[in-house]
Amino acid sequence: MVSDTVAVGVLTFVGTGLATAAGLWQWQRARVREARADFRAQRVEALKEVWEALSDLEEAQRLSLTRREPPVAAEANRLTQVNLLLLRRSPFLRPDEQEWAQAFAQHLTEIDALIRAQAHDGQSGESDAVVCDDRAATPVVTRCRRRRTPALRVAPEIGAPIRRDRAR
Protein backbone atom coordinates (compact mmCIF):
# COMPACT_ATOMS: atom_id res chain seq x y z
CA MET A 1 0.00 0.00 0.00
CA VAL A 2 0.88 3.59 0.48
CA SER A 3 3.70 4.36 2.80
CA ASP A 4 3.13 6.33 5.96
CA THR A 5 5.26 9.19 4.71
CA VAL A 6 3.13 9.67 1.60
CA ALA A 7 -0.12 9.52 3.64
CA VAL A 8 1.22 12.09 6.08
CA GLY A 9 2.29 14.32 3.17
CA VAL A 10 -1.12 14.07 1.49
CA LEU A 11 -2.96 14.75 4.75
CA THR A 12 -0.67 17.72 5.44
CA PHE A 13 -1.31 19.08 1.93
CA VAL A 14 -5.10 18.67 2.28
CA GLY A 15 -5.04 20.27 5.75
CA THR A 16 -2.97 23.19 4.47
CA GLY A 17 -5.37 23.64 1.55
CA LEU A 18 -8.42 23.59 3.84
CA ALA A 19 -6.81 26.05 6.26
CA THR A 20 -5.92 28.37 3.36
CA ALA A 21 -9.47 28.13 1.94
CA ALA A 22 -10.99 28.88 5.36
CA GLY A 23 -8.66 31.86 5.81
CA LEU A 24 -9.52 33.17 2.34
CA TRP A 25 -13.24 32.74 3.04
CA GLN A 26 -12.95 34.64 6.35
CA TRP A 27 -10.92 37.38 4.67
CA GLN A 28 -13.58 37.78 1.95
CA ARG A 29 -16.35 37.91 4.57
CA ALA A 30 -14.44 40.61 6.47
CA ARG A 31 -14.08 42.65 3.24
CA VAL A 32 -17.81 42.29 2.50
CA ARG A 33 -18.64 43.30 6.08
CA GLU A 34 -16.44 46.40 5.77
CA ALA A 35 -18.00 47.28 2.41
CA ARG A 36 -21.49 46.95 3.93
CA ALA A 37 -20.51 49.15 6.85
CA ASP A 38 -19.09 51.78 4.46
CA PHE A 39 -22.25 51.64 2.33
CA ARG A 40 -24.47 52.03 5.40
CA ALA A 41 -22.43 55.01 6.58
CA GLN A 42 -22.69 56.64 3.15
CA ARG A 43 -26.41 55.86 3.04
CA VAL A 44 -26.96 57.51 6.42
CA GLU A 45 -24.96 60.53 5.24
CA ALA A 46 -27.00 60.70 2.01
CA LEU A 47 -30.30 60.54 3.92
CA LYS A 48 -29.05 63.24 6.27
CA GLU A 49 -28.06 65.50 3.36
CA VAL A 50 -31.39 65.00 1.59
CA TRP A 51 -33.32 65.67 4.81
CA GLU A 52 -31.34 68.86 5.47
CA ALA A 53 -31.76 70.07 1.87
CA LEU A 54 -35.53 69.49 1.96
CA SER A 55 -35.79 71.14 5.38
CA ASP A 56 -33.81 74.14 4.13
CA LEU A 57 -36.05 74.40 1.07
CA GLU A 58 -39.18 74.30 3.21
CA GLU A 59 -37.76 76.82 5.68
CA ALA A 60 -36.77 79.22 2.90
CA GLN A 61 -40.23 79.02 1.35
CA ARG A 62 -41.95 79.53 4.71
CA LEU A 63 -39.78 82.54 5.50
CA SER A 64 -40.45 83.97 2.07
CA LEU A 65 -44.20 83.55 2.64
CA THR A 66 -44.19 85.05 6.13
CA ARG A 67 -42.19 88.04 4.94
CA ARG A 68 -44.54 88.38 1.97
CA GLU A 69 -41.59 88.44 -0.38
CA PRO A 70 -42.05 87.52 -4.03
CA PRO A 71 -40.50 84.23 -5.10
CA VAL A 72 -36.89 84.77 -6.04
CA ALA A 73 -34.38 82.87 -8.10
CA ALA A 74 -32.72 81.61 -4.91
CA GLU A 75 -35.77 79.44 -4.14
CA ALA A 76 -35.71 77.96 -7.63
CA ASN A 77 -31.98 77.45 -7.19
CA ARG A 78 -32.63 75.56 -3.93
CA LEU A 79 -35.09 73.28 -5.71
CA THR A 80 -32.49 72.65 -8.41
CA GLN A 81 -29.88 71.90 -5.73
CA VAL A 82 -32.25 69.40 -4.09
CA ASN A 83 -32.81 67.65 -7.42
CA LEU A 84 -29.06 67.56 -8.14
CA LEU A 85 -28.42 66.19 -4.65
CA LEU A 86 -30.97 63.44 -5.26
CA LEU A 87 -29.24 62.54 -8.52
CA ARG A 88 -25.77 62.61 -6.97
CA ARG A 89 -26.77 60.54 -3.93
CA SER A 90 -29.12 58.16 -5.80
CA PRO A 91 -26.82 55.11 -5.44
CA PHE A 92 -27.36 55.25 -1.68
CA LEU A 93 -31.12 55.92 -1.70
CA ARG A 94 -33.86 53.42 -2.37
CA PRO A 95 -36.17 54.27 -5.29
CA ASP A 96 -39.11 54.91 -2.96
CA GLU A 97 -37.02 57.32 -0.89
CA GLN A 98 -36.04 59.21 -4.04
CA GLU A 99 -39.68 59.38 -5.13
CA TRP A 100 -40.77 60.60 -1.69
CA ALA A 101 -38.12 63.33 -1.65
CA GLN A 102 -39.01 64.45 -5.19
CA ALA A 103 -42.72 64.39 -4.39
CA PHE A 104 -42.13 66.39 -1.19
CA ALA A 105 -40.19 69.07 -3.07
CA GLN A 106 -42.77 69.17 -5.87
CA HIS A 107 -45.72 69.37 -3.49
CA LEU A 108 -43.97 72.01 -1.42
CA THR A 109 -43.56 74.09 -4.57
CA GLU A 110 -47.21 73.56 -5.54
CA ILE A 111 -48.47 74.47 -2.08
CA ASP A 112 -46.27 77.56 -2.15
CA ALA A 113 -47.76 78.56 -5.50
CA LEU A 114 -51.32 78.01 -4.20
CA ILE A 115 -50.68 80.07 -1.08
CA ARG A 116 -49.07 82.84 -3.11
CA ALA A 117 -51.99 82.84 -5.55
CA GLN A 118 -54.47 82.99 -2.68
CA ALA A 119 -52.50 85.80 -1.01
CA HIS A 120 -52.33 87.67 -4.31
CA ASP A 121 -56.10 87.31 -4.78
CA GLY A 122 -56.64 88.56 -1.21
CA GLN A 123 -54.49 91.63 -1.89
CA SER A 124 -56.41 92.48 -5.02
CA GLY A 125 -59.58 93.02 -2.99
CA GLU A 126 -61.28 89.67 -3.46
CA SER A 127 -62.33 88.02 -0.21
CA ASP A 128 -63.43 84.73 -1.73
CA ALA A 129 -61.45 81.67 -0.75
CA VAL A 130 -60.21 78.98 -3.07
CA VAL A 131 -62.10 75.66 -2.97
CA CYS A 132 -60.71 72.79 -4.95
CA ASP A 133 -62.65 70.00 -6.56
CA ASP A 134 -61.19 66.48 -6.22
CA ARG A 135 -62.91 65.32 -9.40
CA ALA A 136 -60.80 67.63 -11.54
CA ALA A 137 -58.72 66.35 -14.42
CA THR A 138 -55.37 67.71 -13.23
CA PRO A 139 -53.13 64.99 -11.76
CA VAL A 140 -51.83 66.35 -8.44
CA VAL A 141 -53.37 69.67 -7.51
CA THR A 142 -57.08 69.84 -8.11
CA ARG A 143 -58.90 72.46 -10.17
CA CYS A 144 -60.26 75.28 -8.05
CA ARG A 145 -63.34 77.48 -8.10
CA ARG A 146 -64.47 80.49 -6.10
CA ARG A 147 -66.69 80.10 -3.05
CA ARG A 148 -67.59 82.26 -0.08
CA THR A 149 -66.56 79.80 2.66
CA PRO A 150 -62.81 79.81 3.29
CA ALA A 151 -61.32 76.49 2.30
CA LEU A 152 -58.35 75.13 0.47
CA ARG A 153 -58.26 71.46 -0.44
CA VAL A 154 -55.32 69.62 -1.84
CA ALA A 155 -55.58 66.38 -3.77
CA PRO A 156 -55.25 63.15 -1.73
CA GLU A 157 -51.97 62.33 -3.52
CA ILE A 158 -50.29 65.16 -1.63
CA GLY A 159 -51.33 63.99 1.79
CA ALA A 160 -53.33 65.63 4.51
CA PRO A 161 -55.34 68.63 3.35
CA ILE A 162 -54.37 72.07 4.56
CA ARG A 163 -57.95 73.12 5.35
CA ARG A 164 -61.12 71.26 4.52
CA ASP A 165 -64.30 72.66 3.06
CA ARG A 166 -66.89 72.39 5.83
CA ALA A 167 -69.84 72.67 3.43
CA ARG A 168 -69.32 69.12 2.06
Solvent accessible surface area in square Angstrom, and as a share of the most:
residue,aa,sasa,rsa
1,M,240,1.07
2,V,99,0.57
3,S,61,0.39
4,D,118,0.61
5,T,110,0.64
6,V,82,0.47
7,A,43,0.33
8,V,95,0.55
9,G,40,0.38
10,V,83,0.48
11,L,128,0.64
12,T,83,0.48
13,F,159,0.66
14,V,73,0.42
15,G,36,0.35
16,T,81,0.47
17,G,38,0.37
18,L,120,0.60
19,A,68,0.52
20,T,89,0.52
21,A,57,0.44
22,A,50,0.39
23,G,37,0.35
24,L,94,0.47
25,W,140,0.49
26,Q,115,0.51
27,W,136,0.48
28,Q,87,0.39
29,R,112,0.41
30,A,34,0.27
31,R,133,0.48
32,V,74,0.43
33,R,133,0.49
34,E,110,0.49
35,A,61,0.47
36,R,135,0.49
37,A,54,0.42
38,D,87,0.45
39,F,94,0.39
40,R,149,0.54
41,A,63,0.49
42,Q,85,0.38
43,R,48,0.18
44,V,98,0.56
45,E,76,0.34
46,A,0,0.00
47,L,65,0.32
48,K,110,0.47
49,E,51,0.23
50,V,12,0.07
51,W,183,0.64
52,E,81,0.36
53,A,22,0.17
54,L,16,0.08
55,S,42,0.27
56,D,69,0.36
57,L,1,0.01
58,E,44,0.20
59,E,98,0.44
60,A,19,0.15
61,Q,10,0.04
62,R,149,0.54
63,L,74,0.37
64,S,7,0.04
65,L,38,0.19
66,T,103,0.60
67,R,148,0.54
68,R,173,0.63
69,E,70,0.31
70,P,97,0.61
71,P,83,0.52
72,V,79,0.45
73,A,85,0.66
74,A,59,0.45
75,E,15,0.07
76,A,63,0.49
77,N,82,0.42
78,R,101,0.37
79,L,41,0.21
80,T,67,0.39
81,Q,99,0.44
82,V,4,0.02
83,N,63,0.33
84,L,84,0.42
85,L,14,0.07
86,L,3,0.02
87,L,122,0.61
88,R,156,0.57
89,R,37,0.14
90,S,37,0.24
91,P,91,0.57
92,F,38,0.16
93,L,13,0.06
94,R,117,0.43
95,P,99,0.62
96,D,49,0.26
97,E,25,0.11
98,Q,41,0.18
99,E,108,0.48
100,W,159,0.56
101,A,8,0.06
102,Q,85,0.38
103,A,38,0.29
104,F,86,0.36
105,A,2,0.01
106,Q,92,0.41
107,H,27,0.12
108,L,25,0.12
109,T,44,0.25
110,E,34,0.15
111,I,39,0.20
112,D,12,0.06
113,A,59,0.46
114,L,31,0.15
115,I,60,0.30
116,R,40,0.15
117,A,54,0.42
118,Q,41,0.18
119,A,32,0.25
120,H,124,0.55
121,D,31,0.16
122,G,47,0.45
123,Q,129,0.57
124,S,74,0.48
125,G,67,0.64
126,E,85,0.38
127,S,96,0.62
128,D,39,0.20
129,A,8,0.06
130,V,18,0.10
131,V,0,0.00
132,C,0,0.00
133,D,31,0.16
134,D,51,0.27
135,R,197,0.72
136,A,20,0.16
137,A,91,0.70
138,T,67,0.39
139,P,115,0.72
140,V,40,0.23
141,V,31,0.18
142,T,10,0.06
143,R,141,0.52
144,C,49,0.29
145,R,105,0.38
146,R,105,0.38
147,R,70,0.26
148,R,181,0.66
149,T,61,0.35
150,P,93,0.59
151,A,1,0.00
152,L,3,0.02
153,R,36,0.13
154,V,4,0.02
155,A,4,0.03
156,P,99,0.62
157,E,113,0.51
158,I,32,0.16
159,G,39,0.37
160,A,90,0.70
161,P,35,0.22
162,I,77,0.39
163,R,107,0.39
164,R,144,0.52
165,D,10,0.05
166,R,230,0.84
167,A,65,0.50
168,R,138,0.50
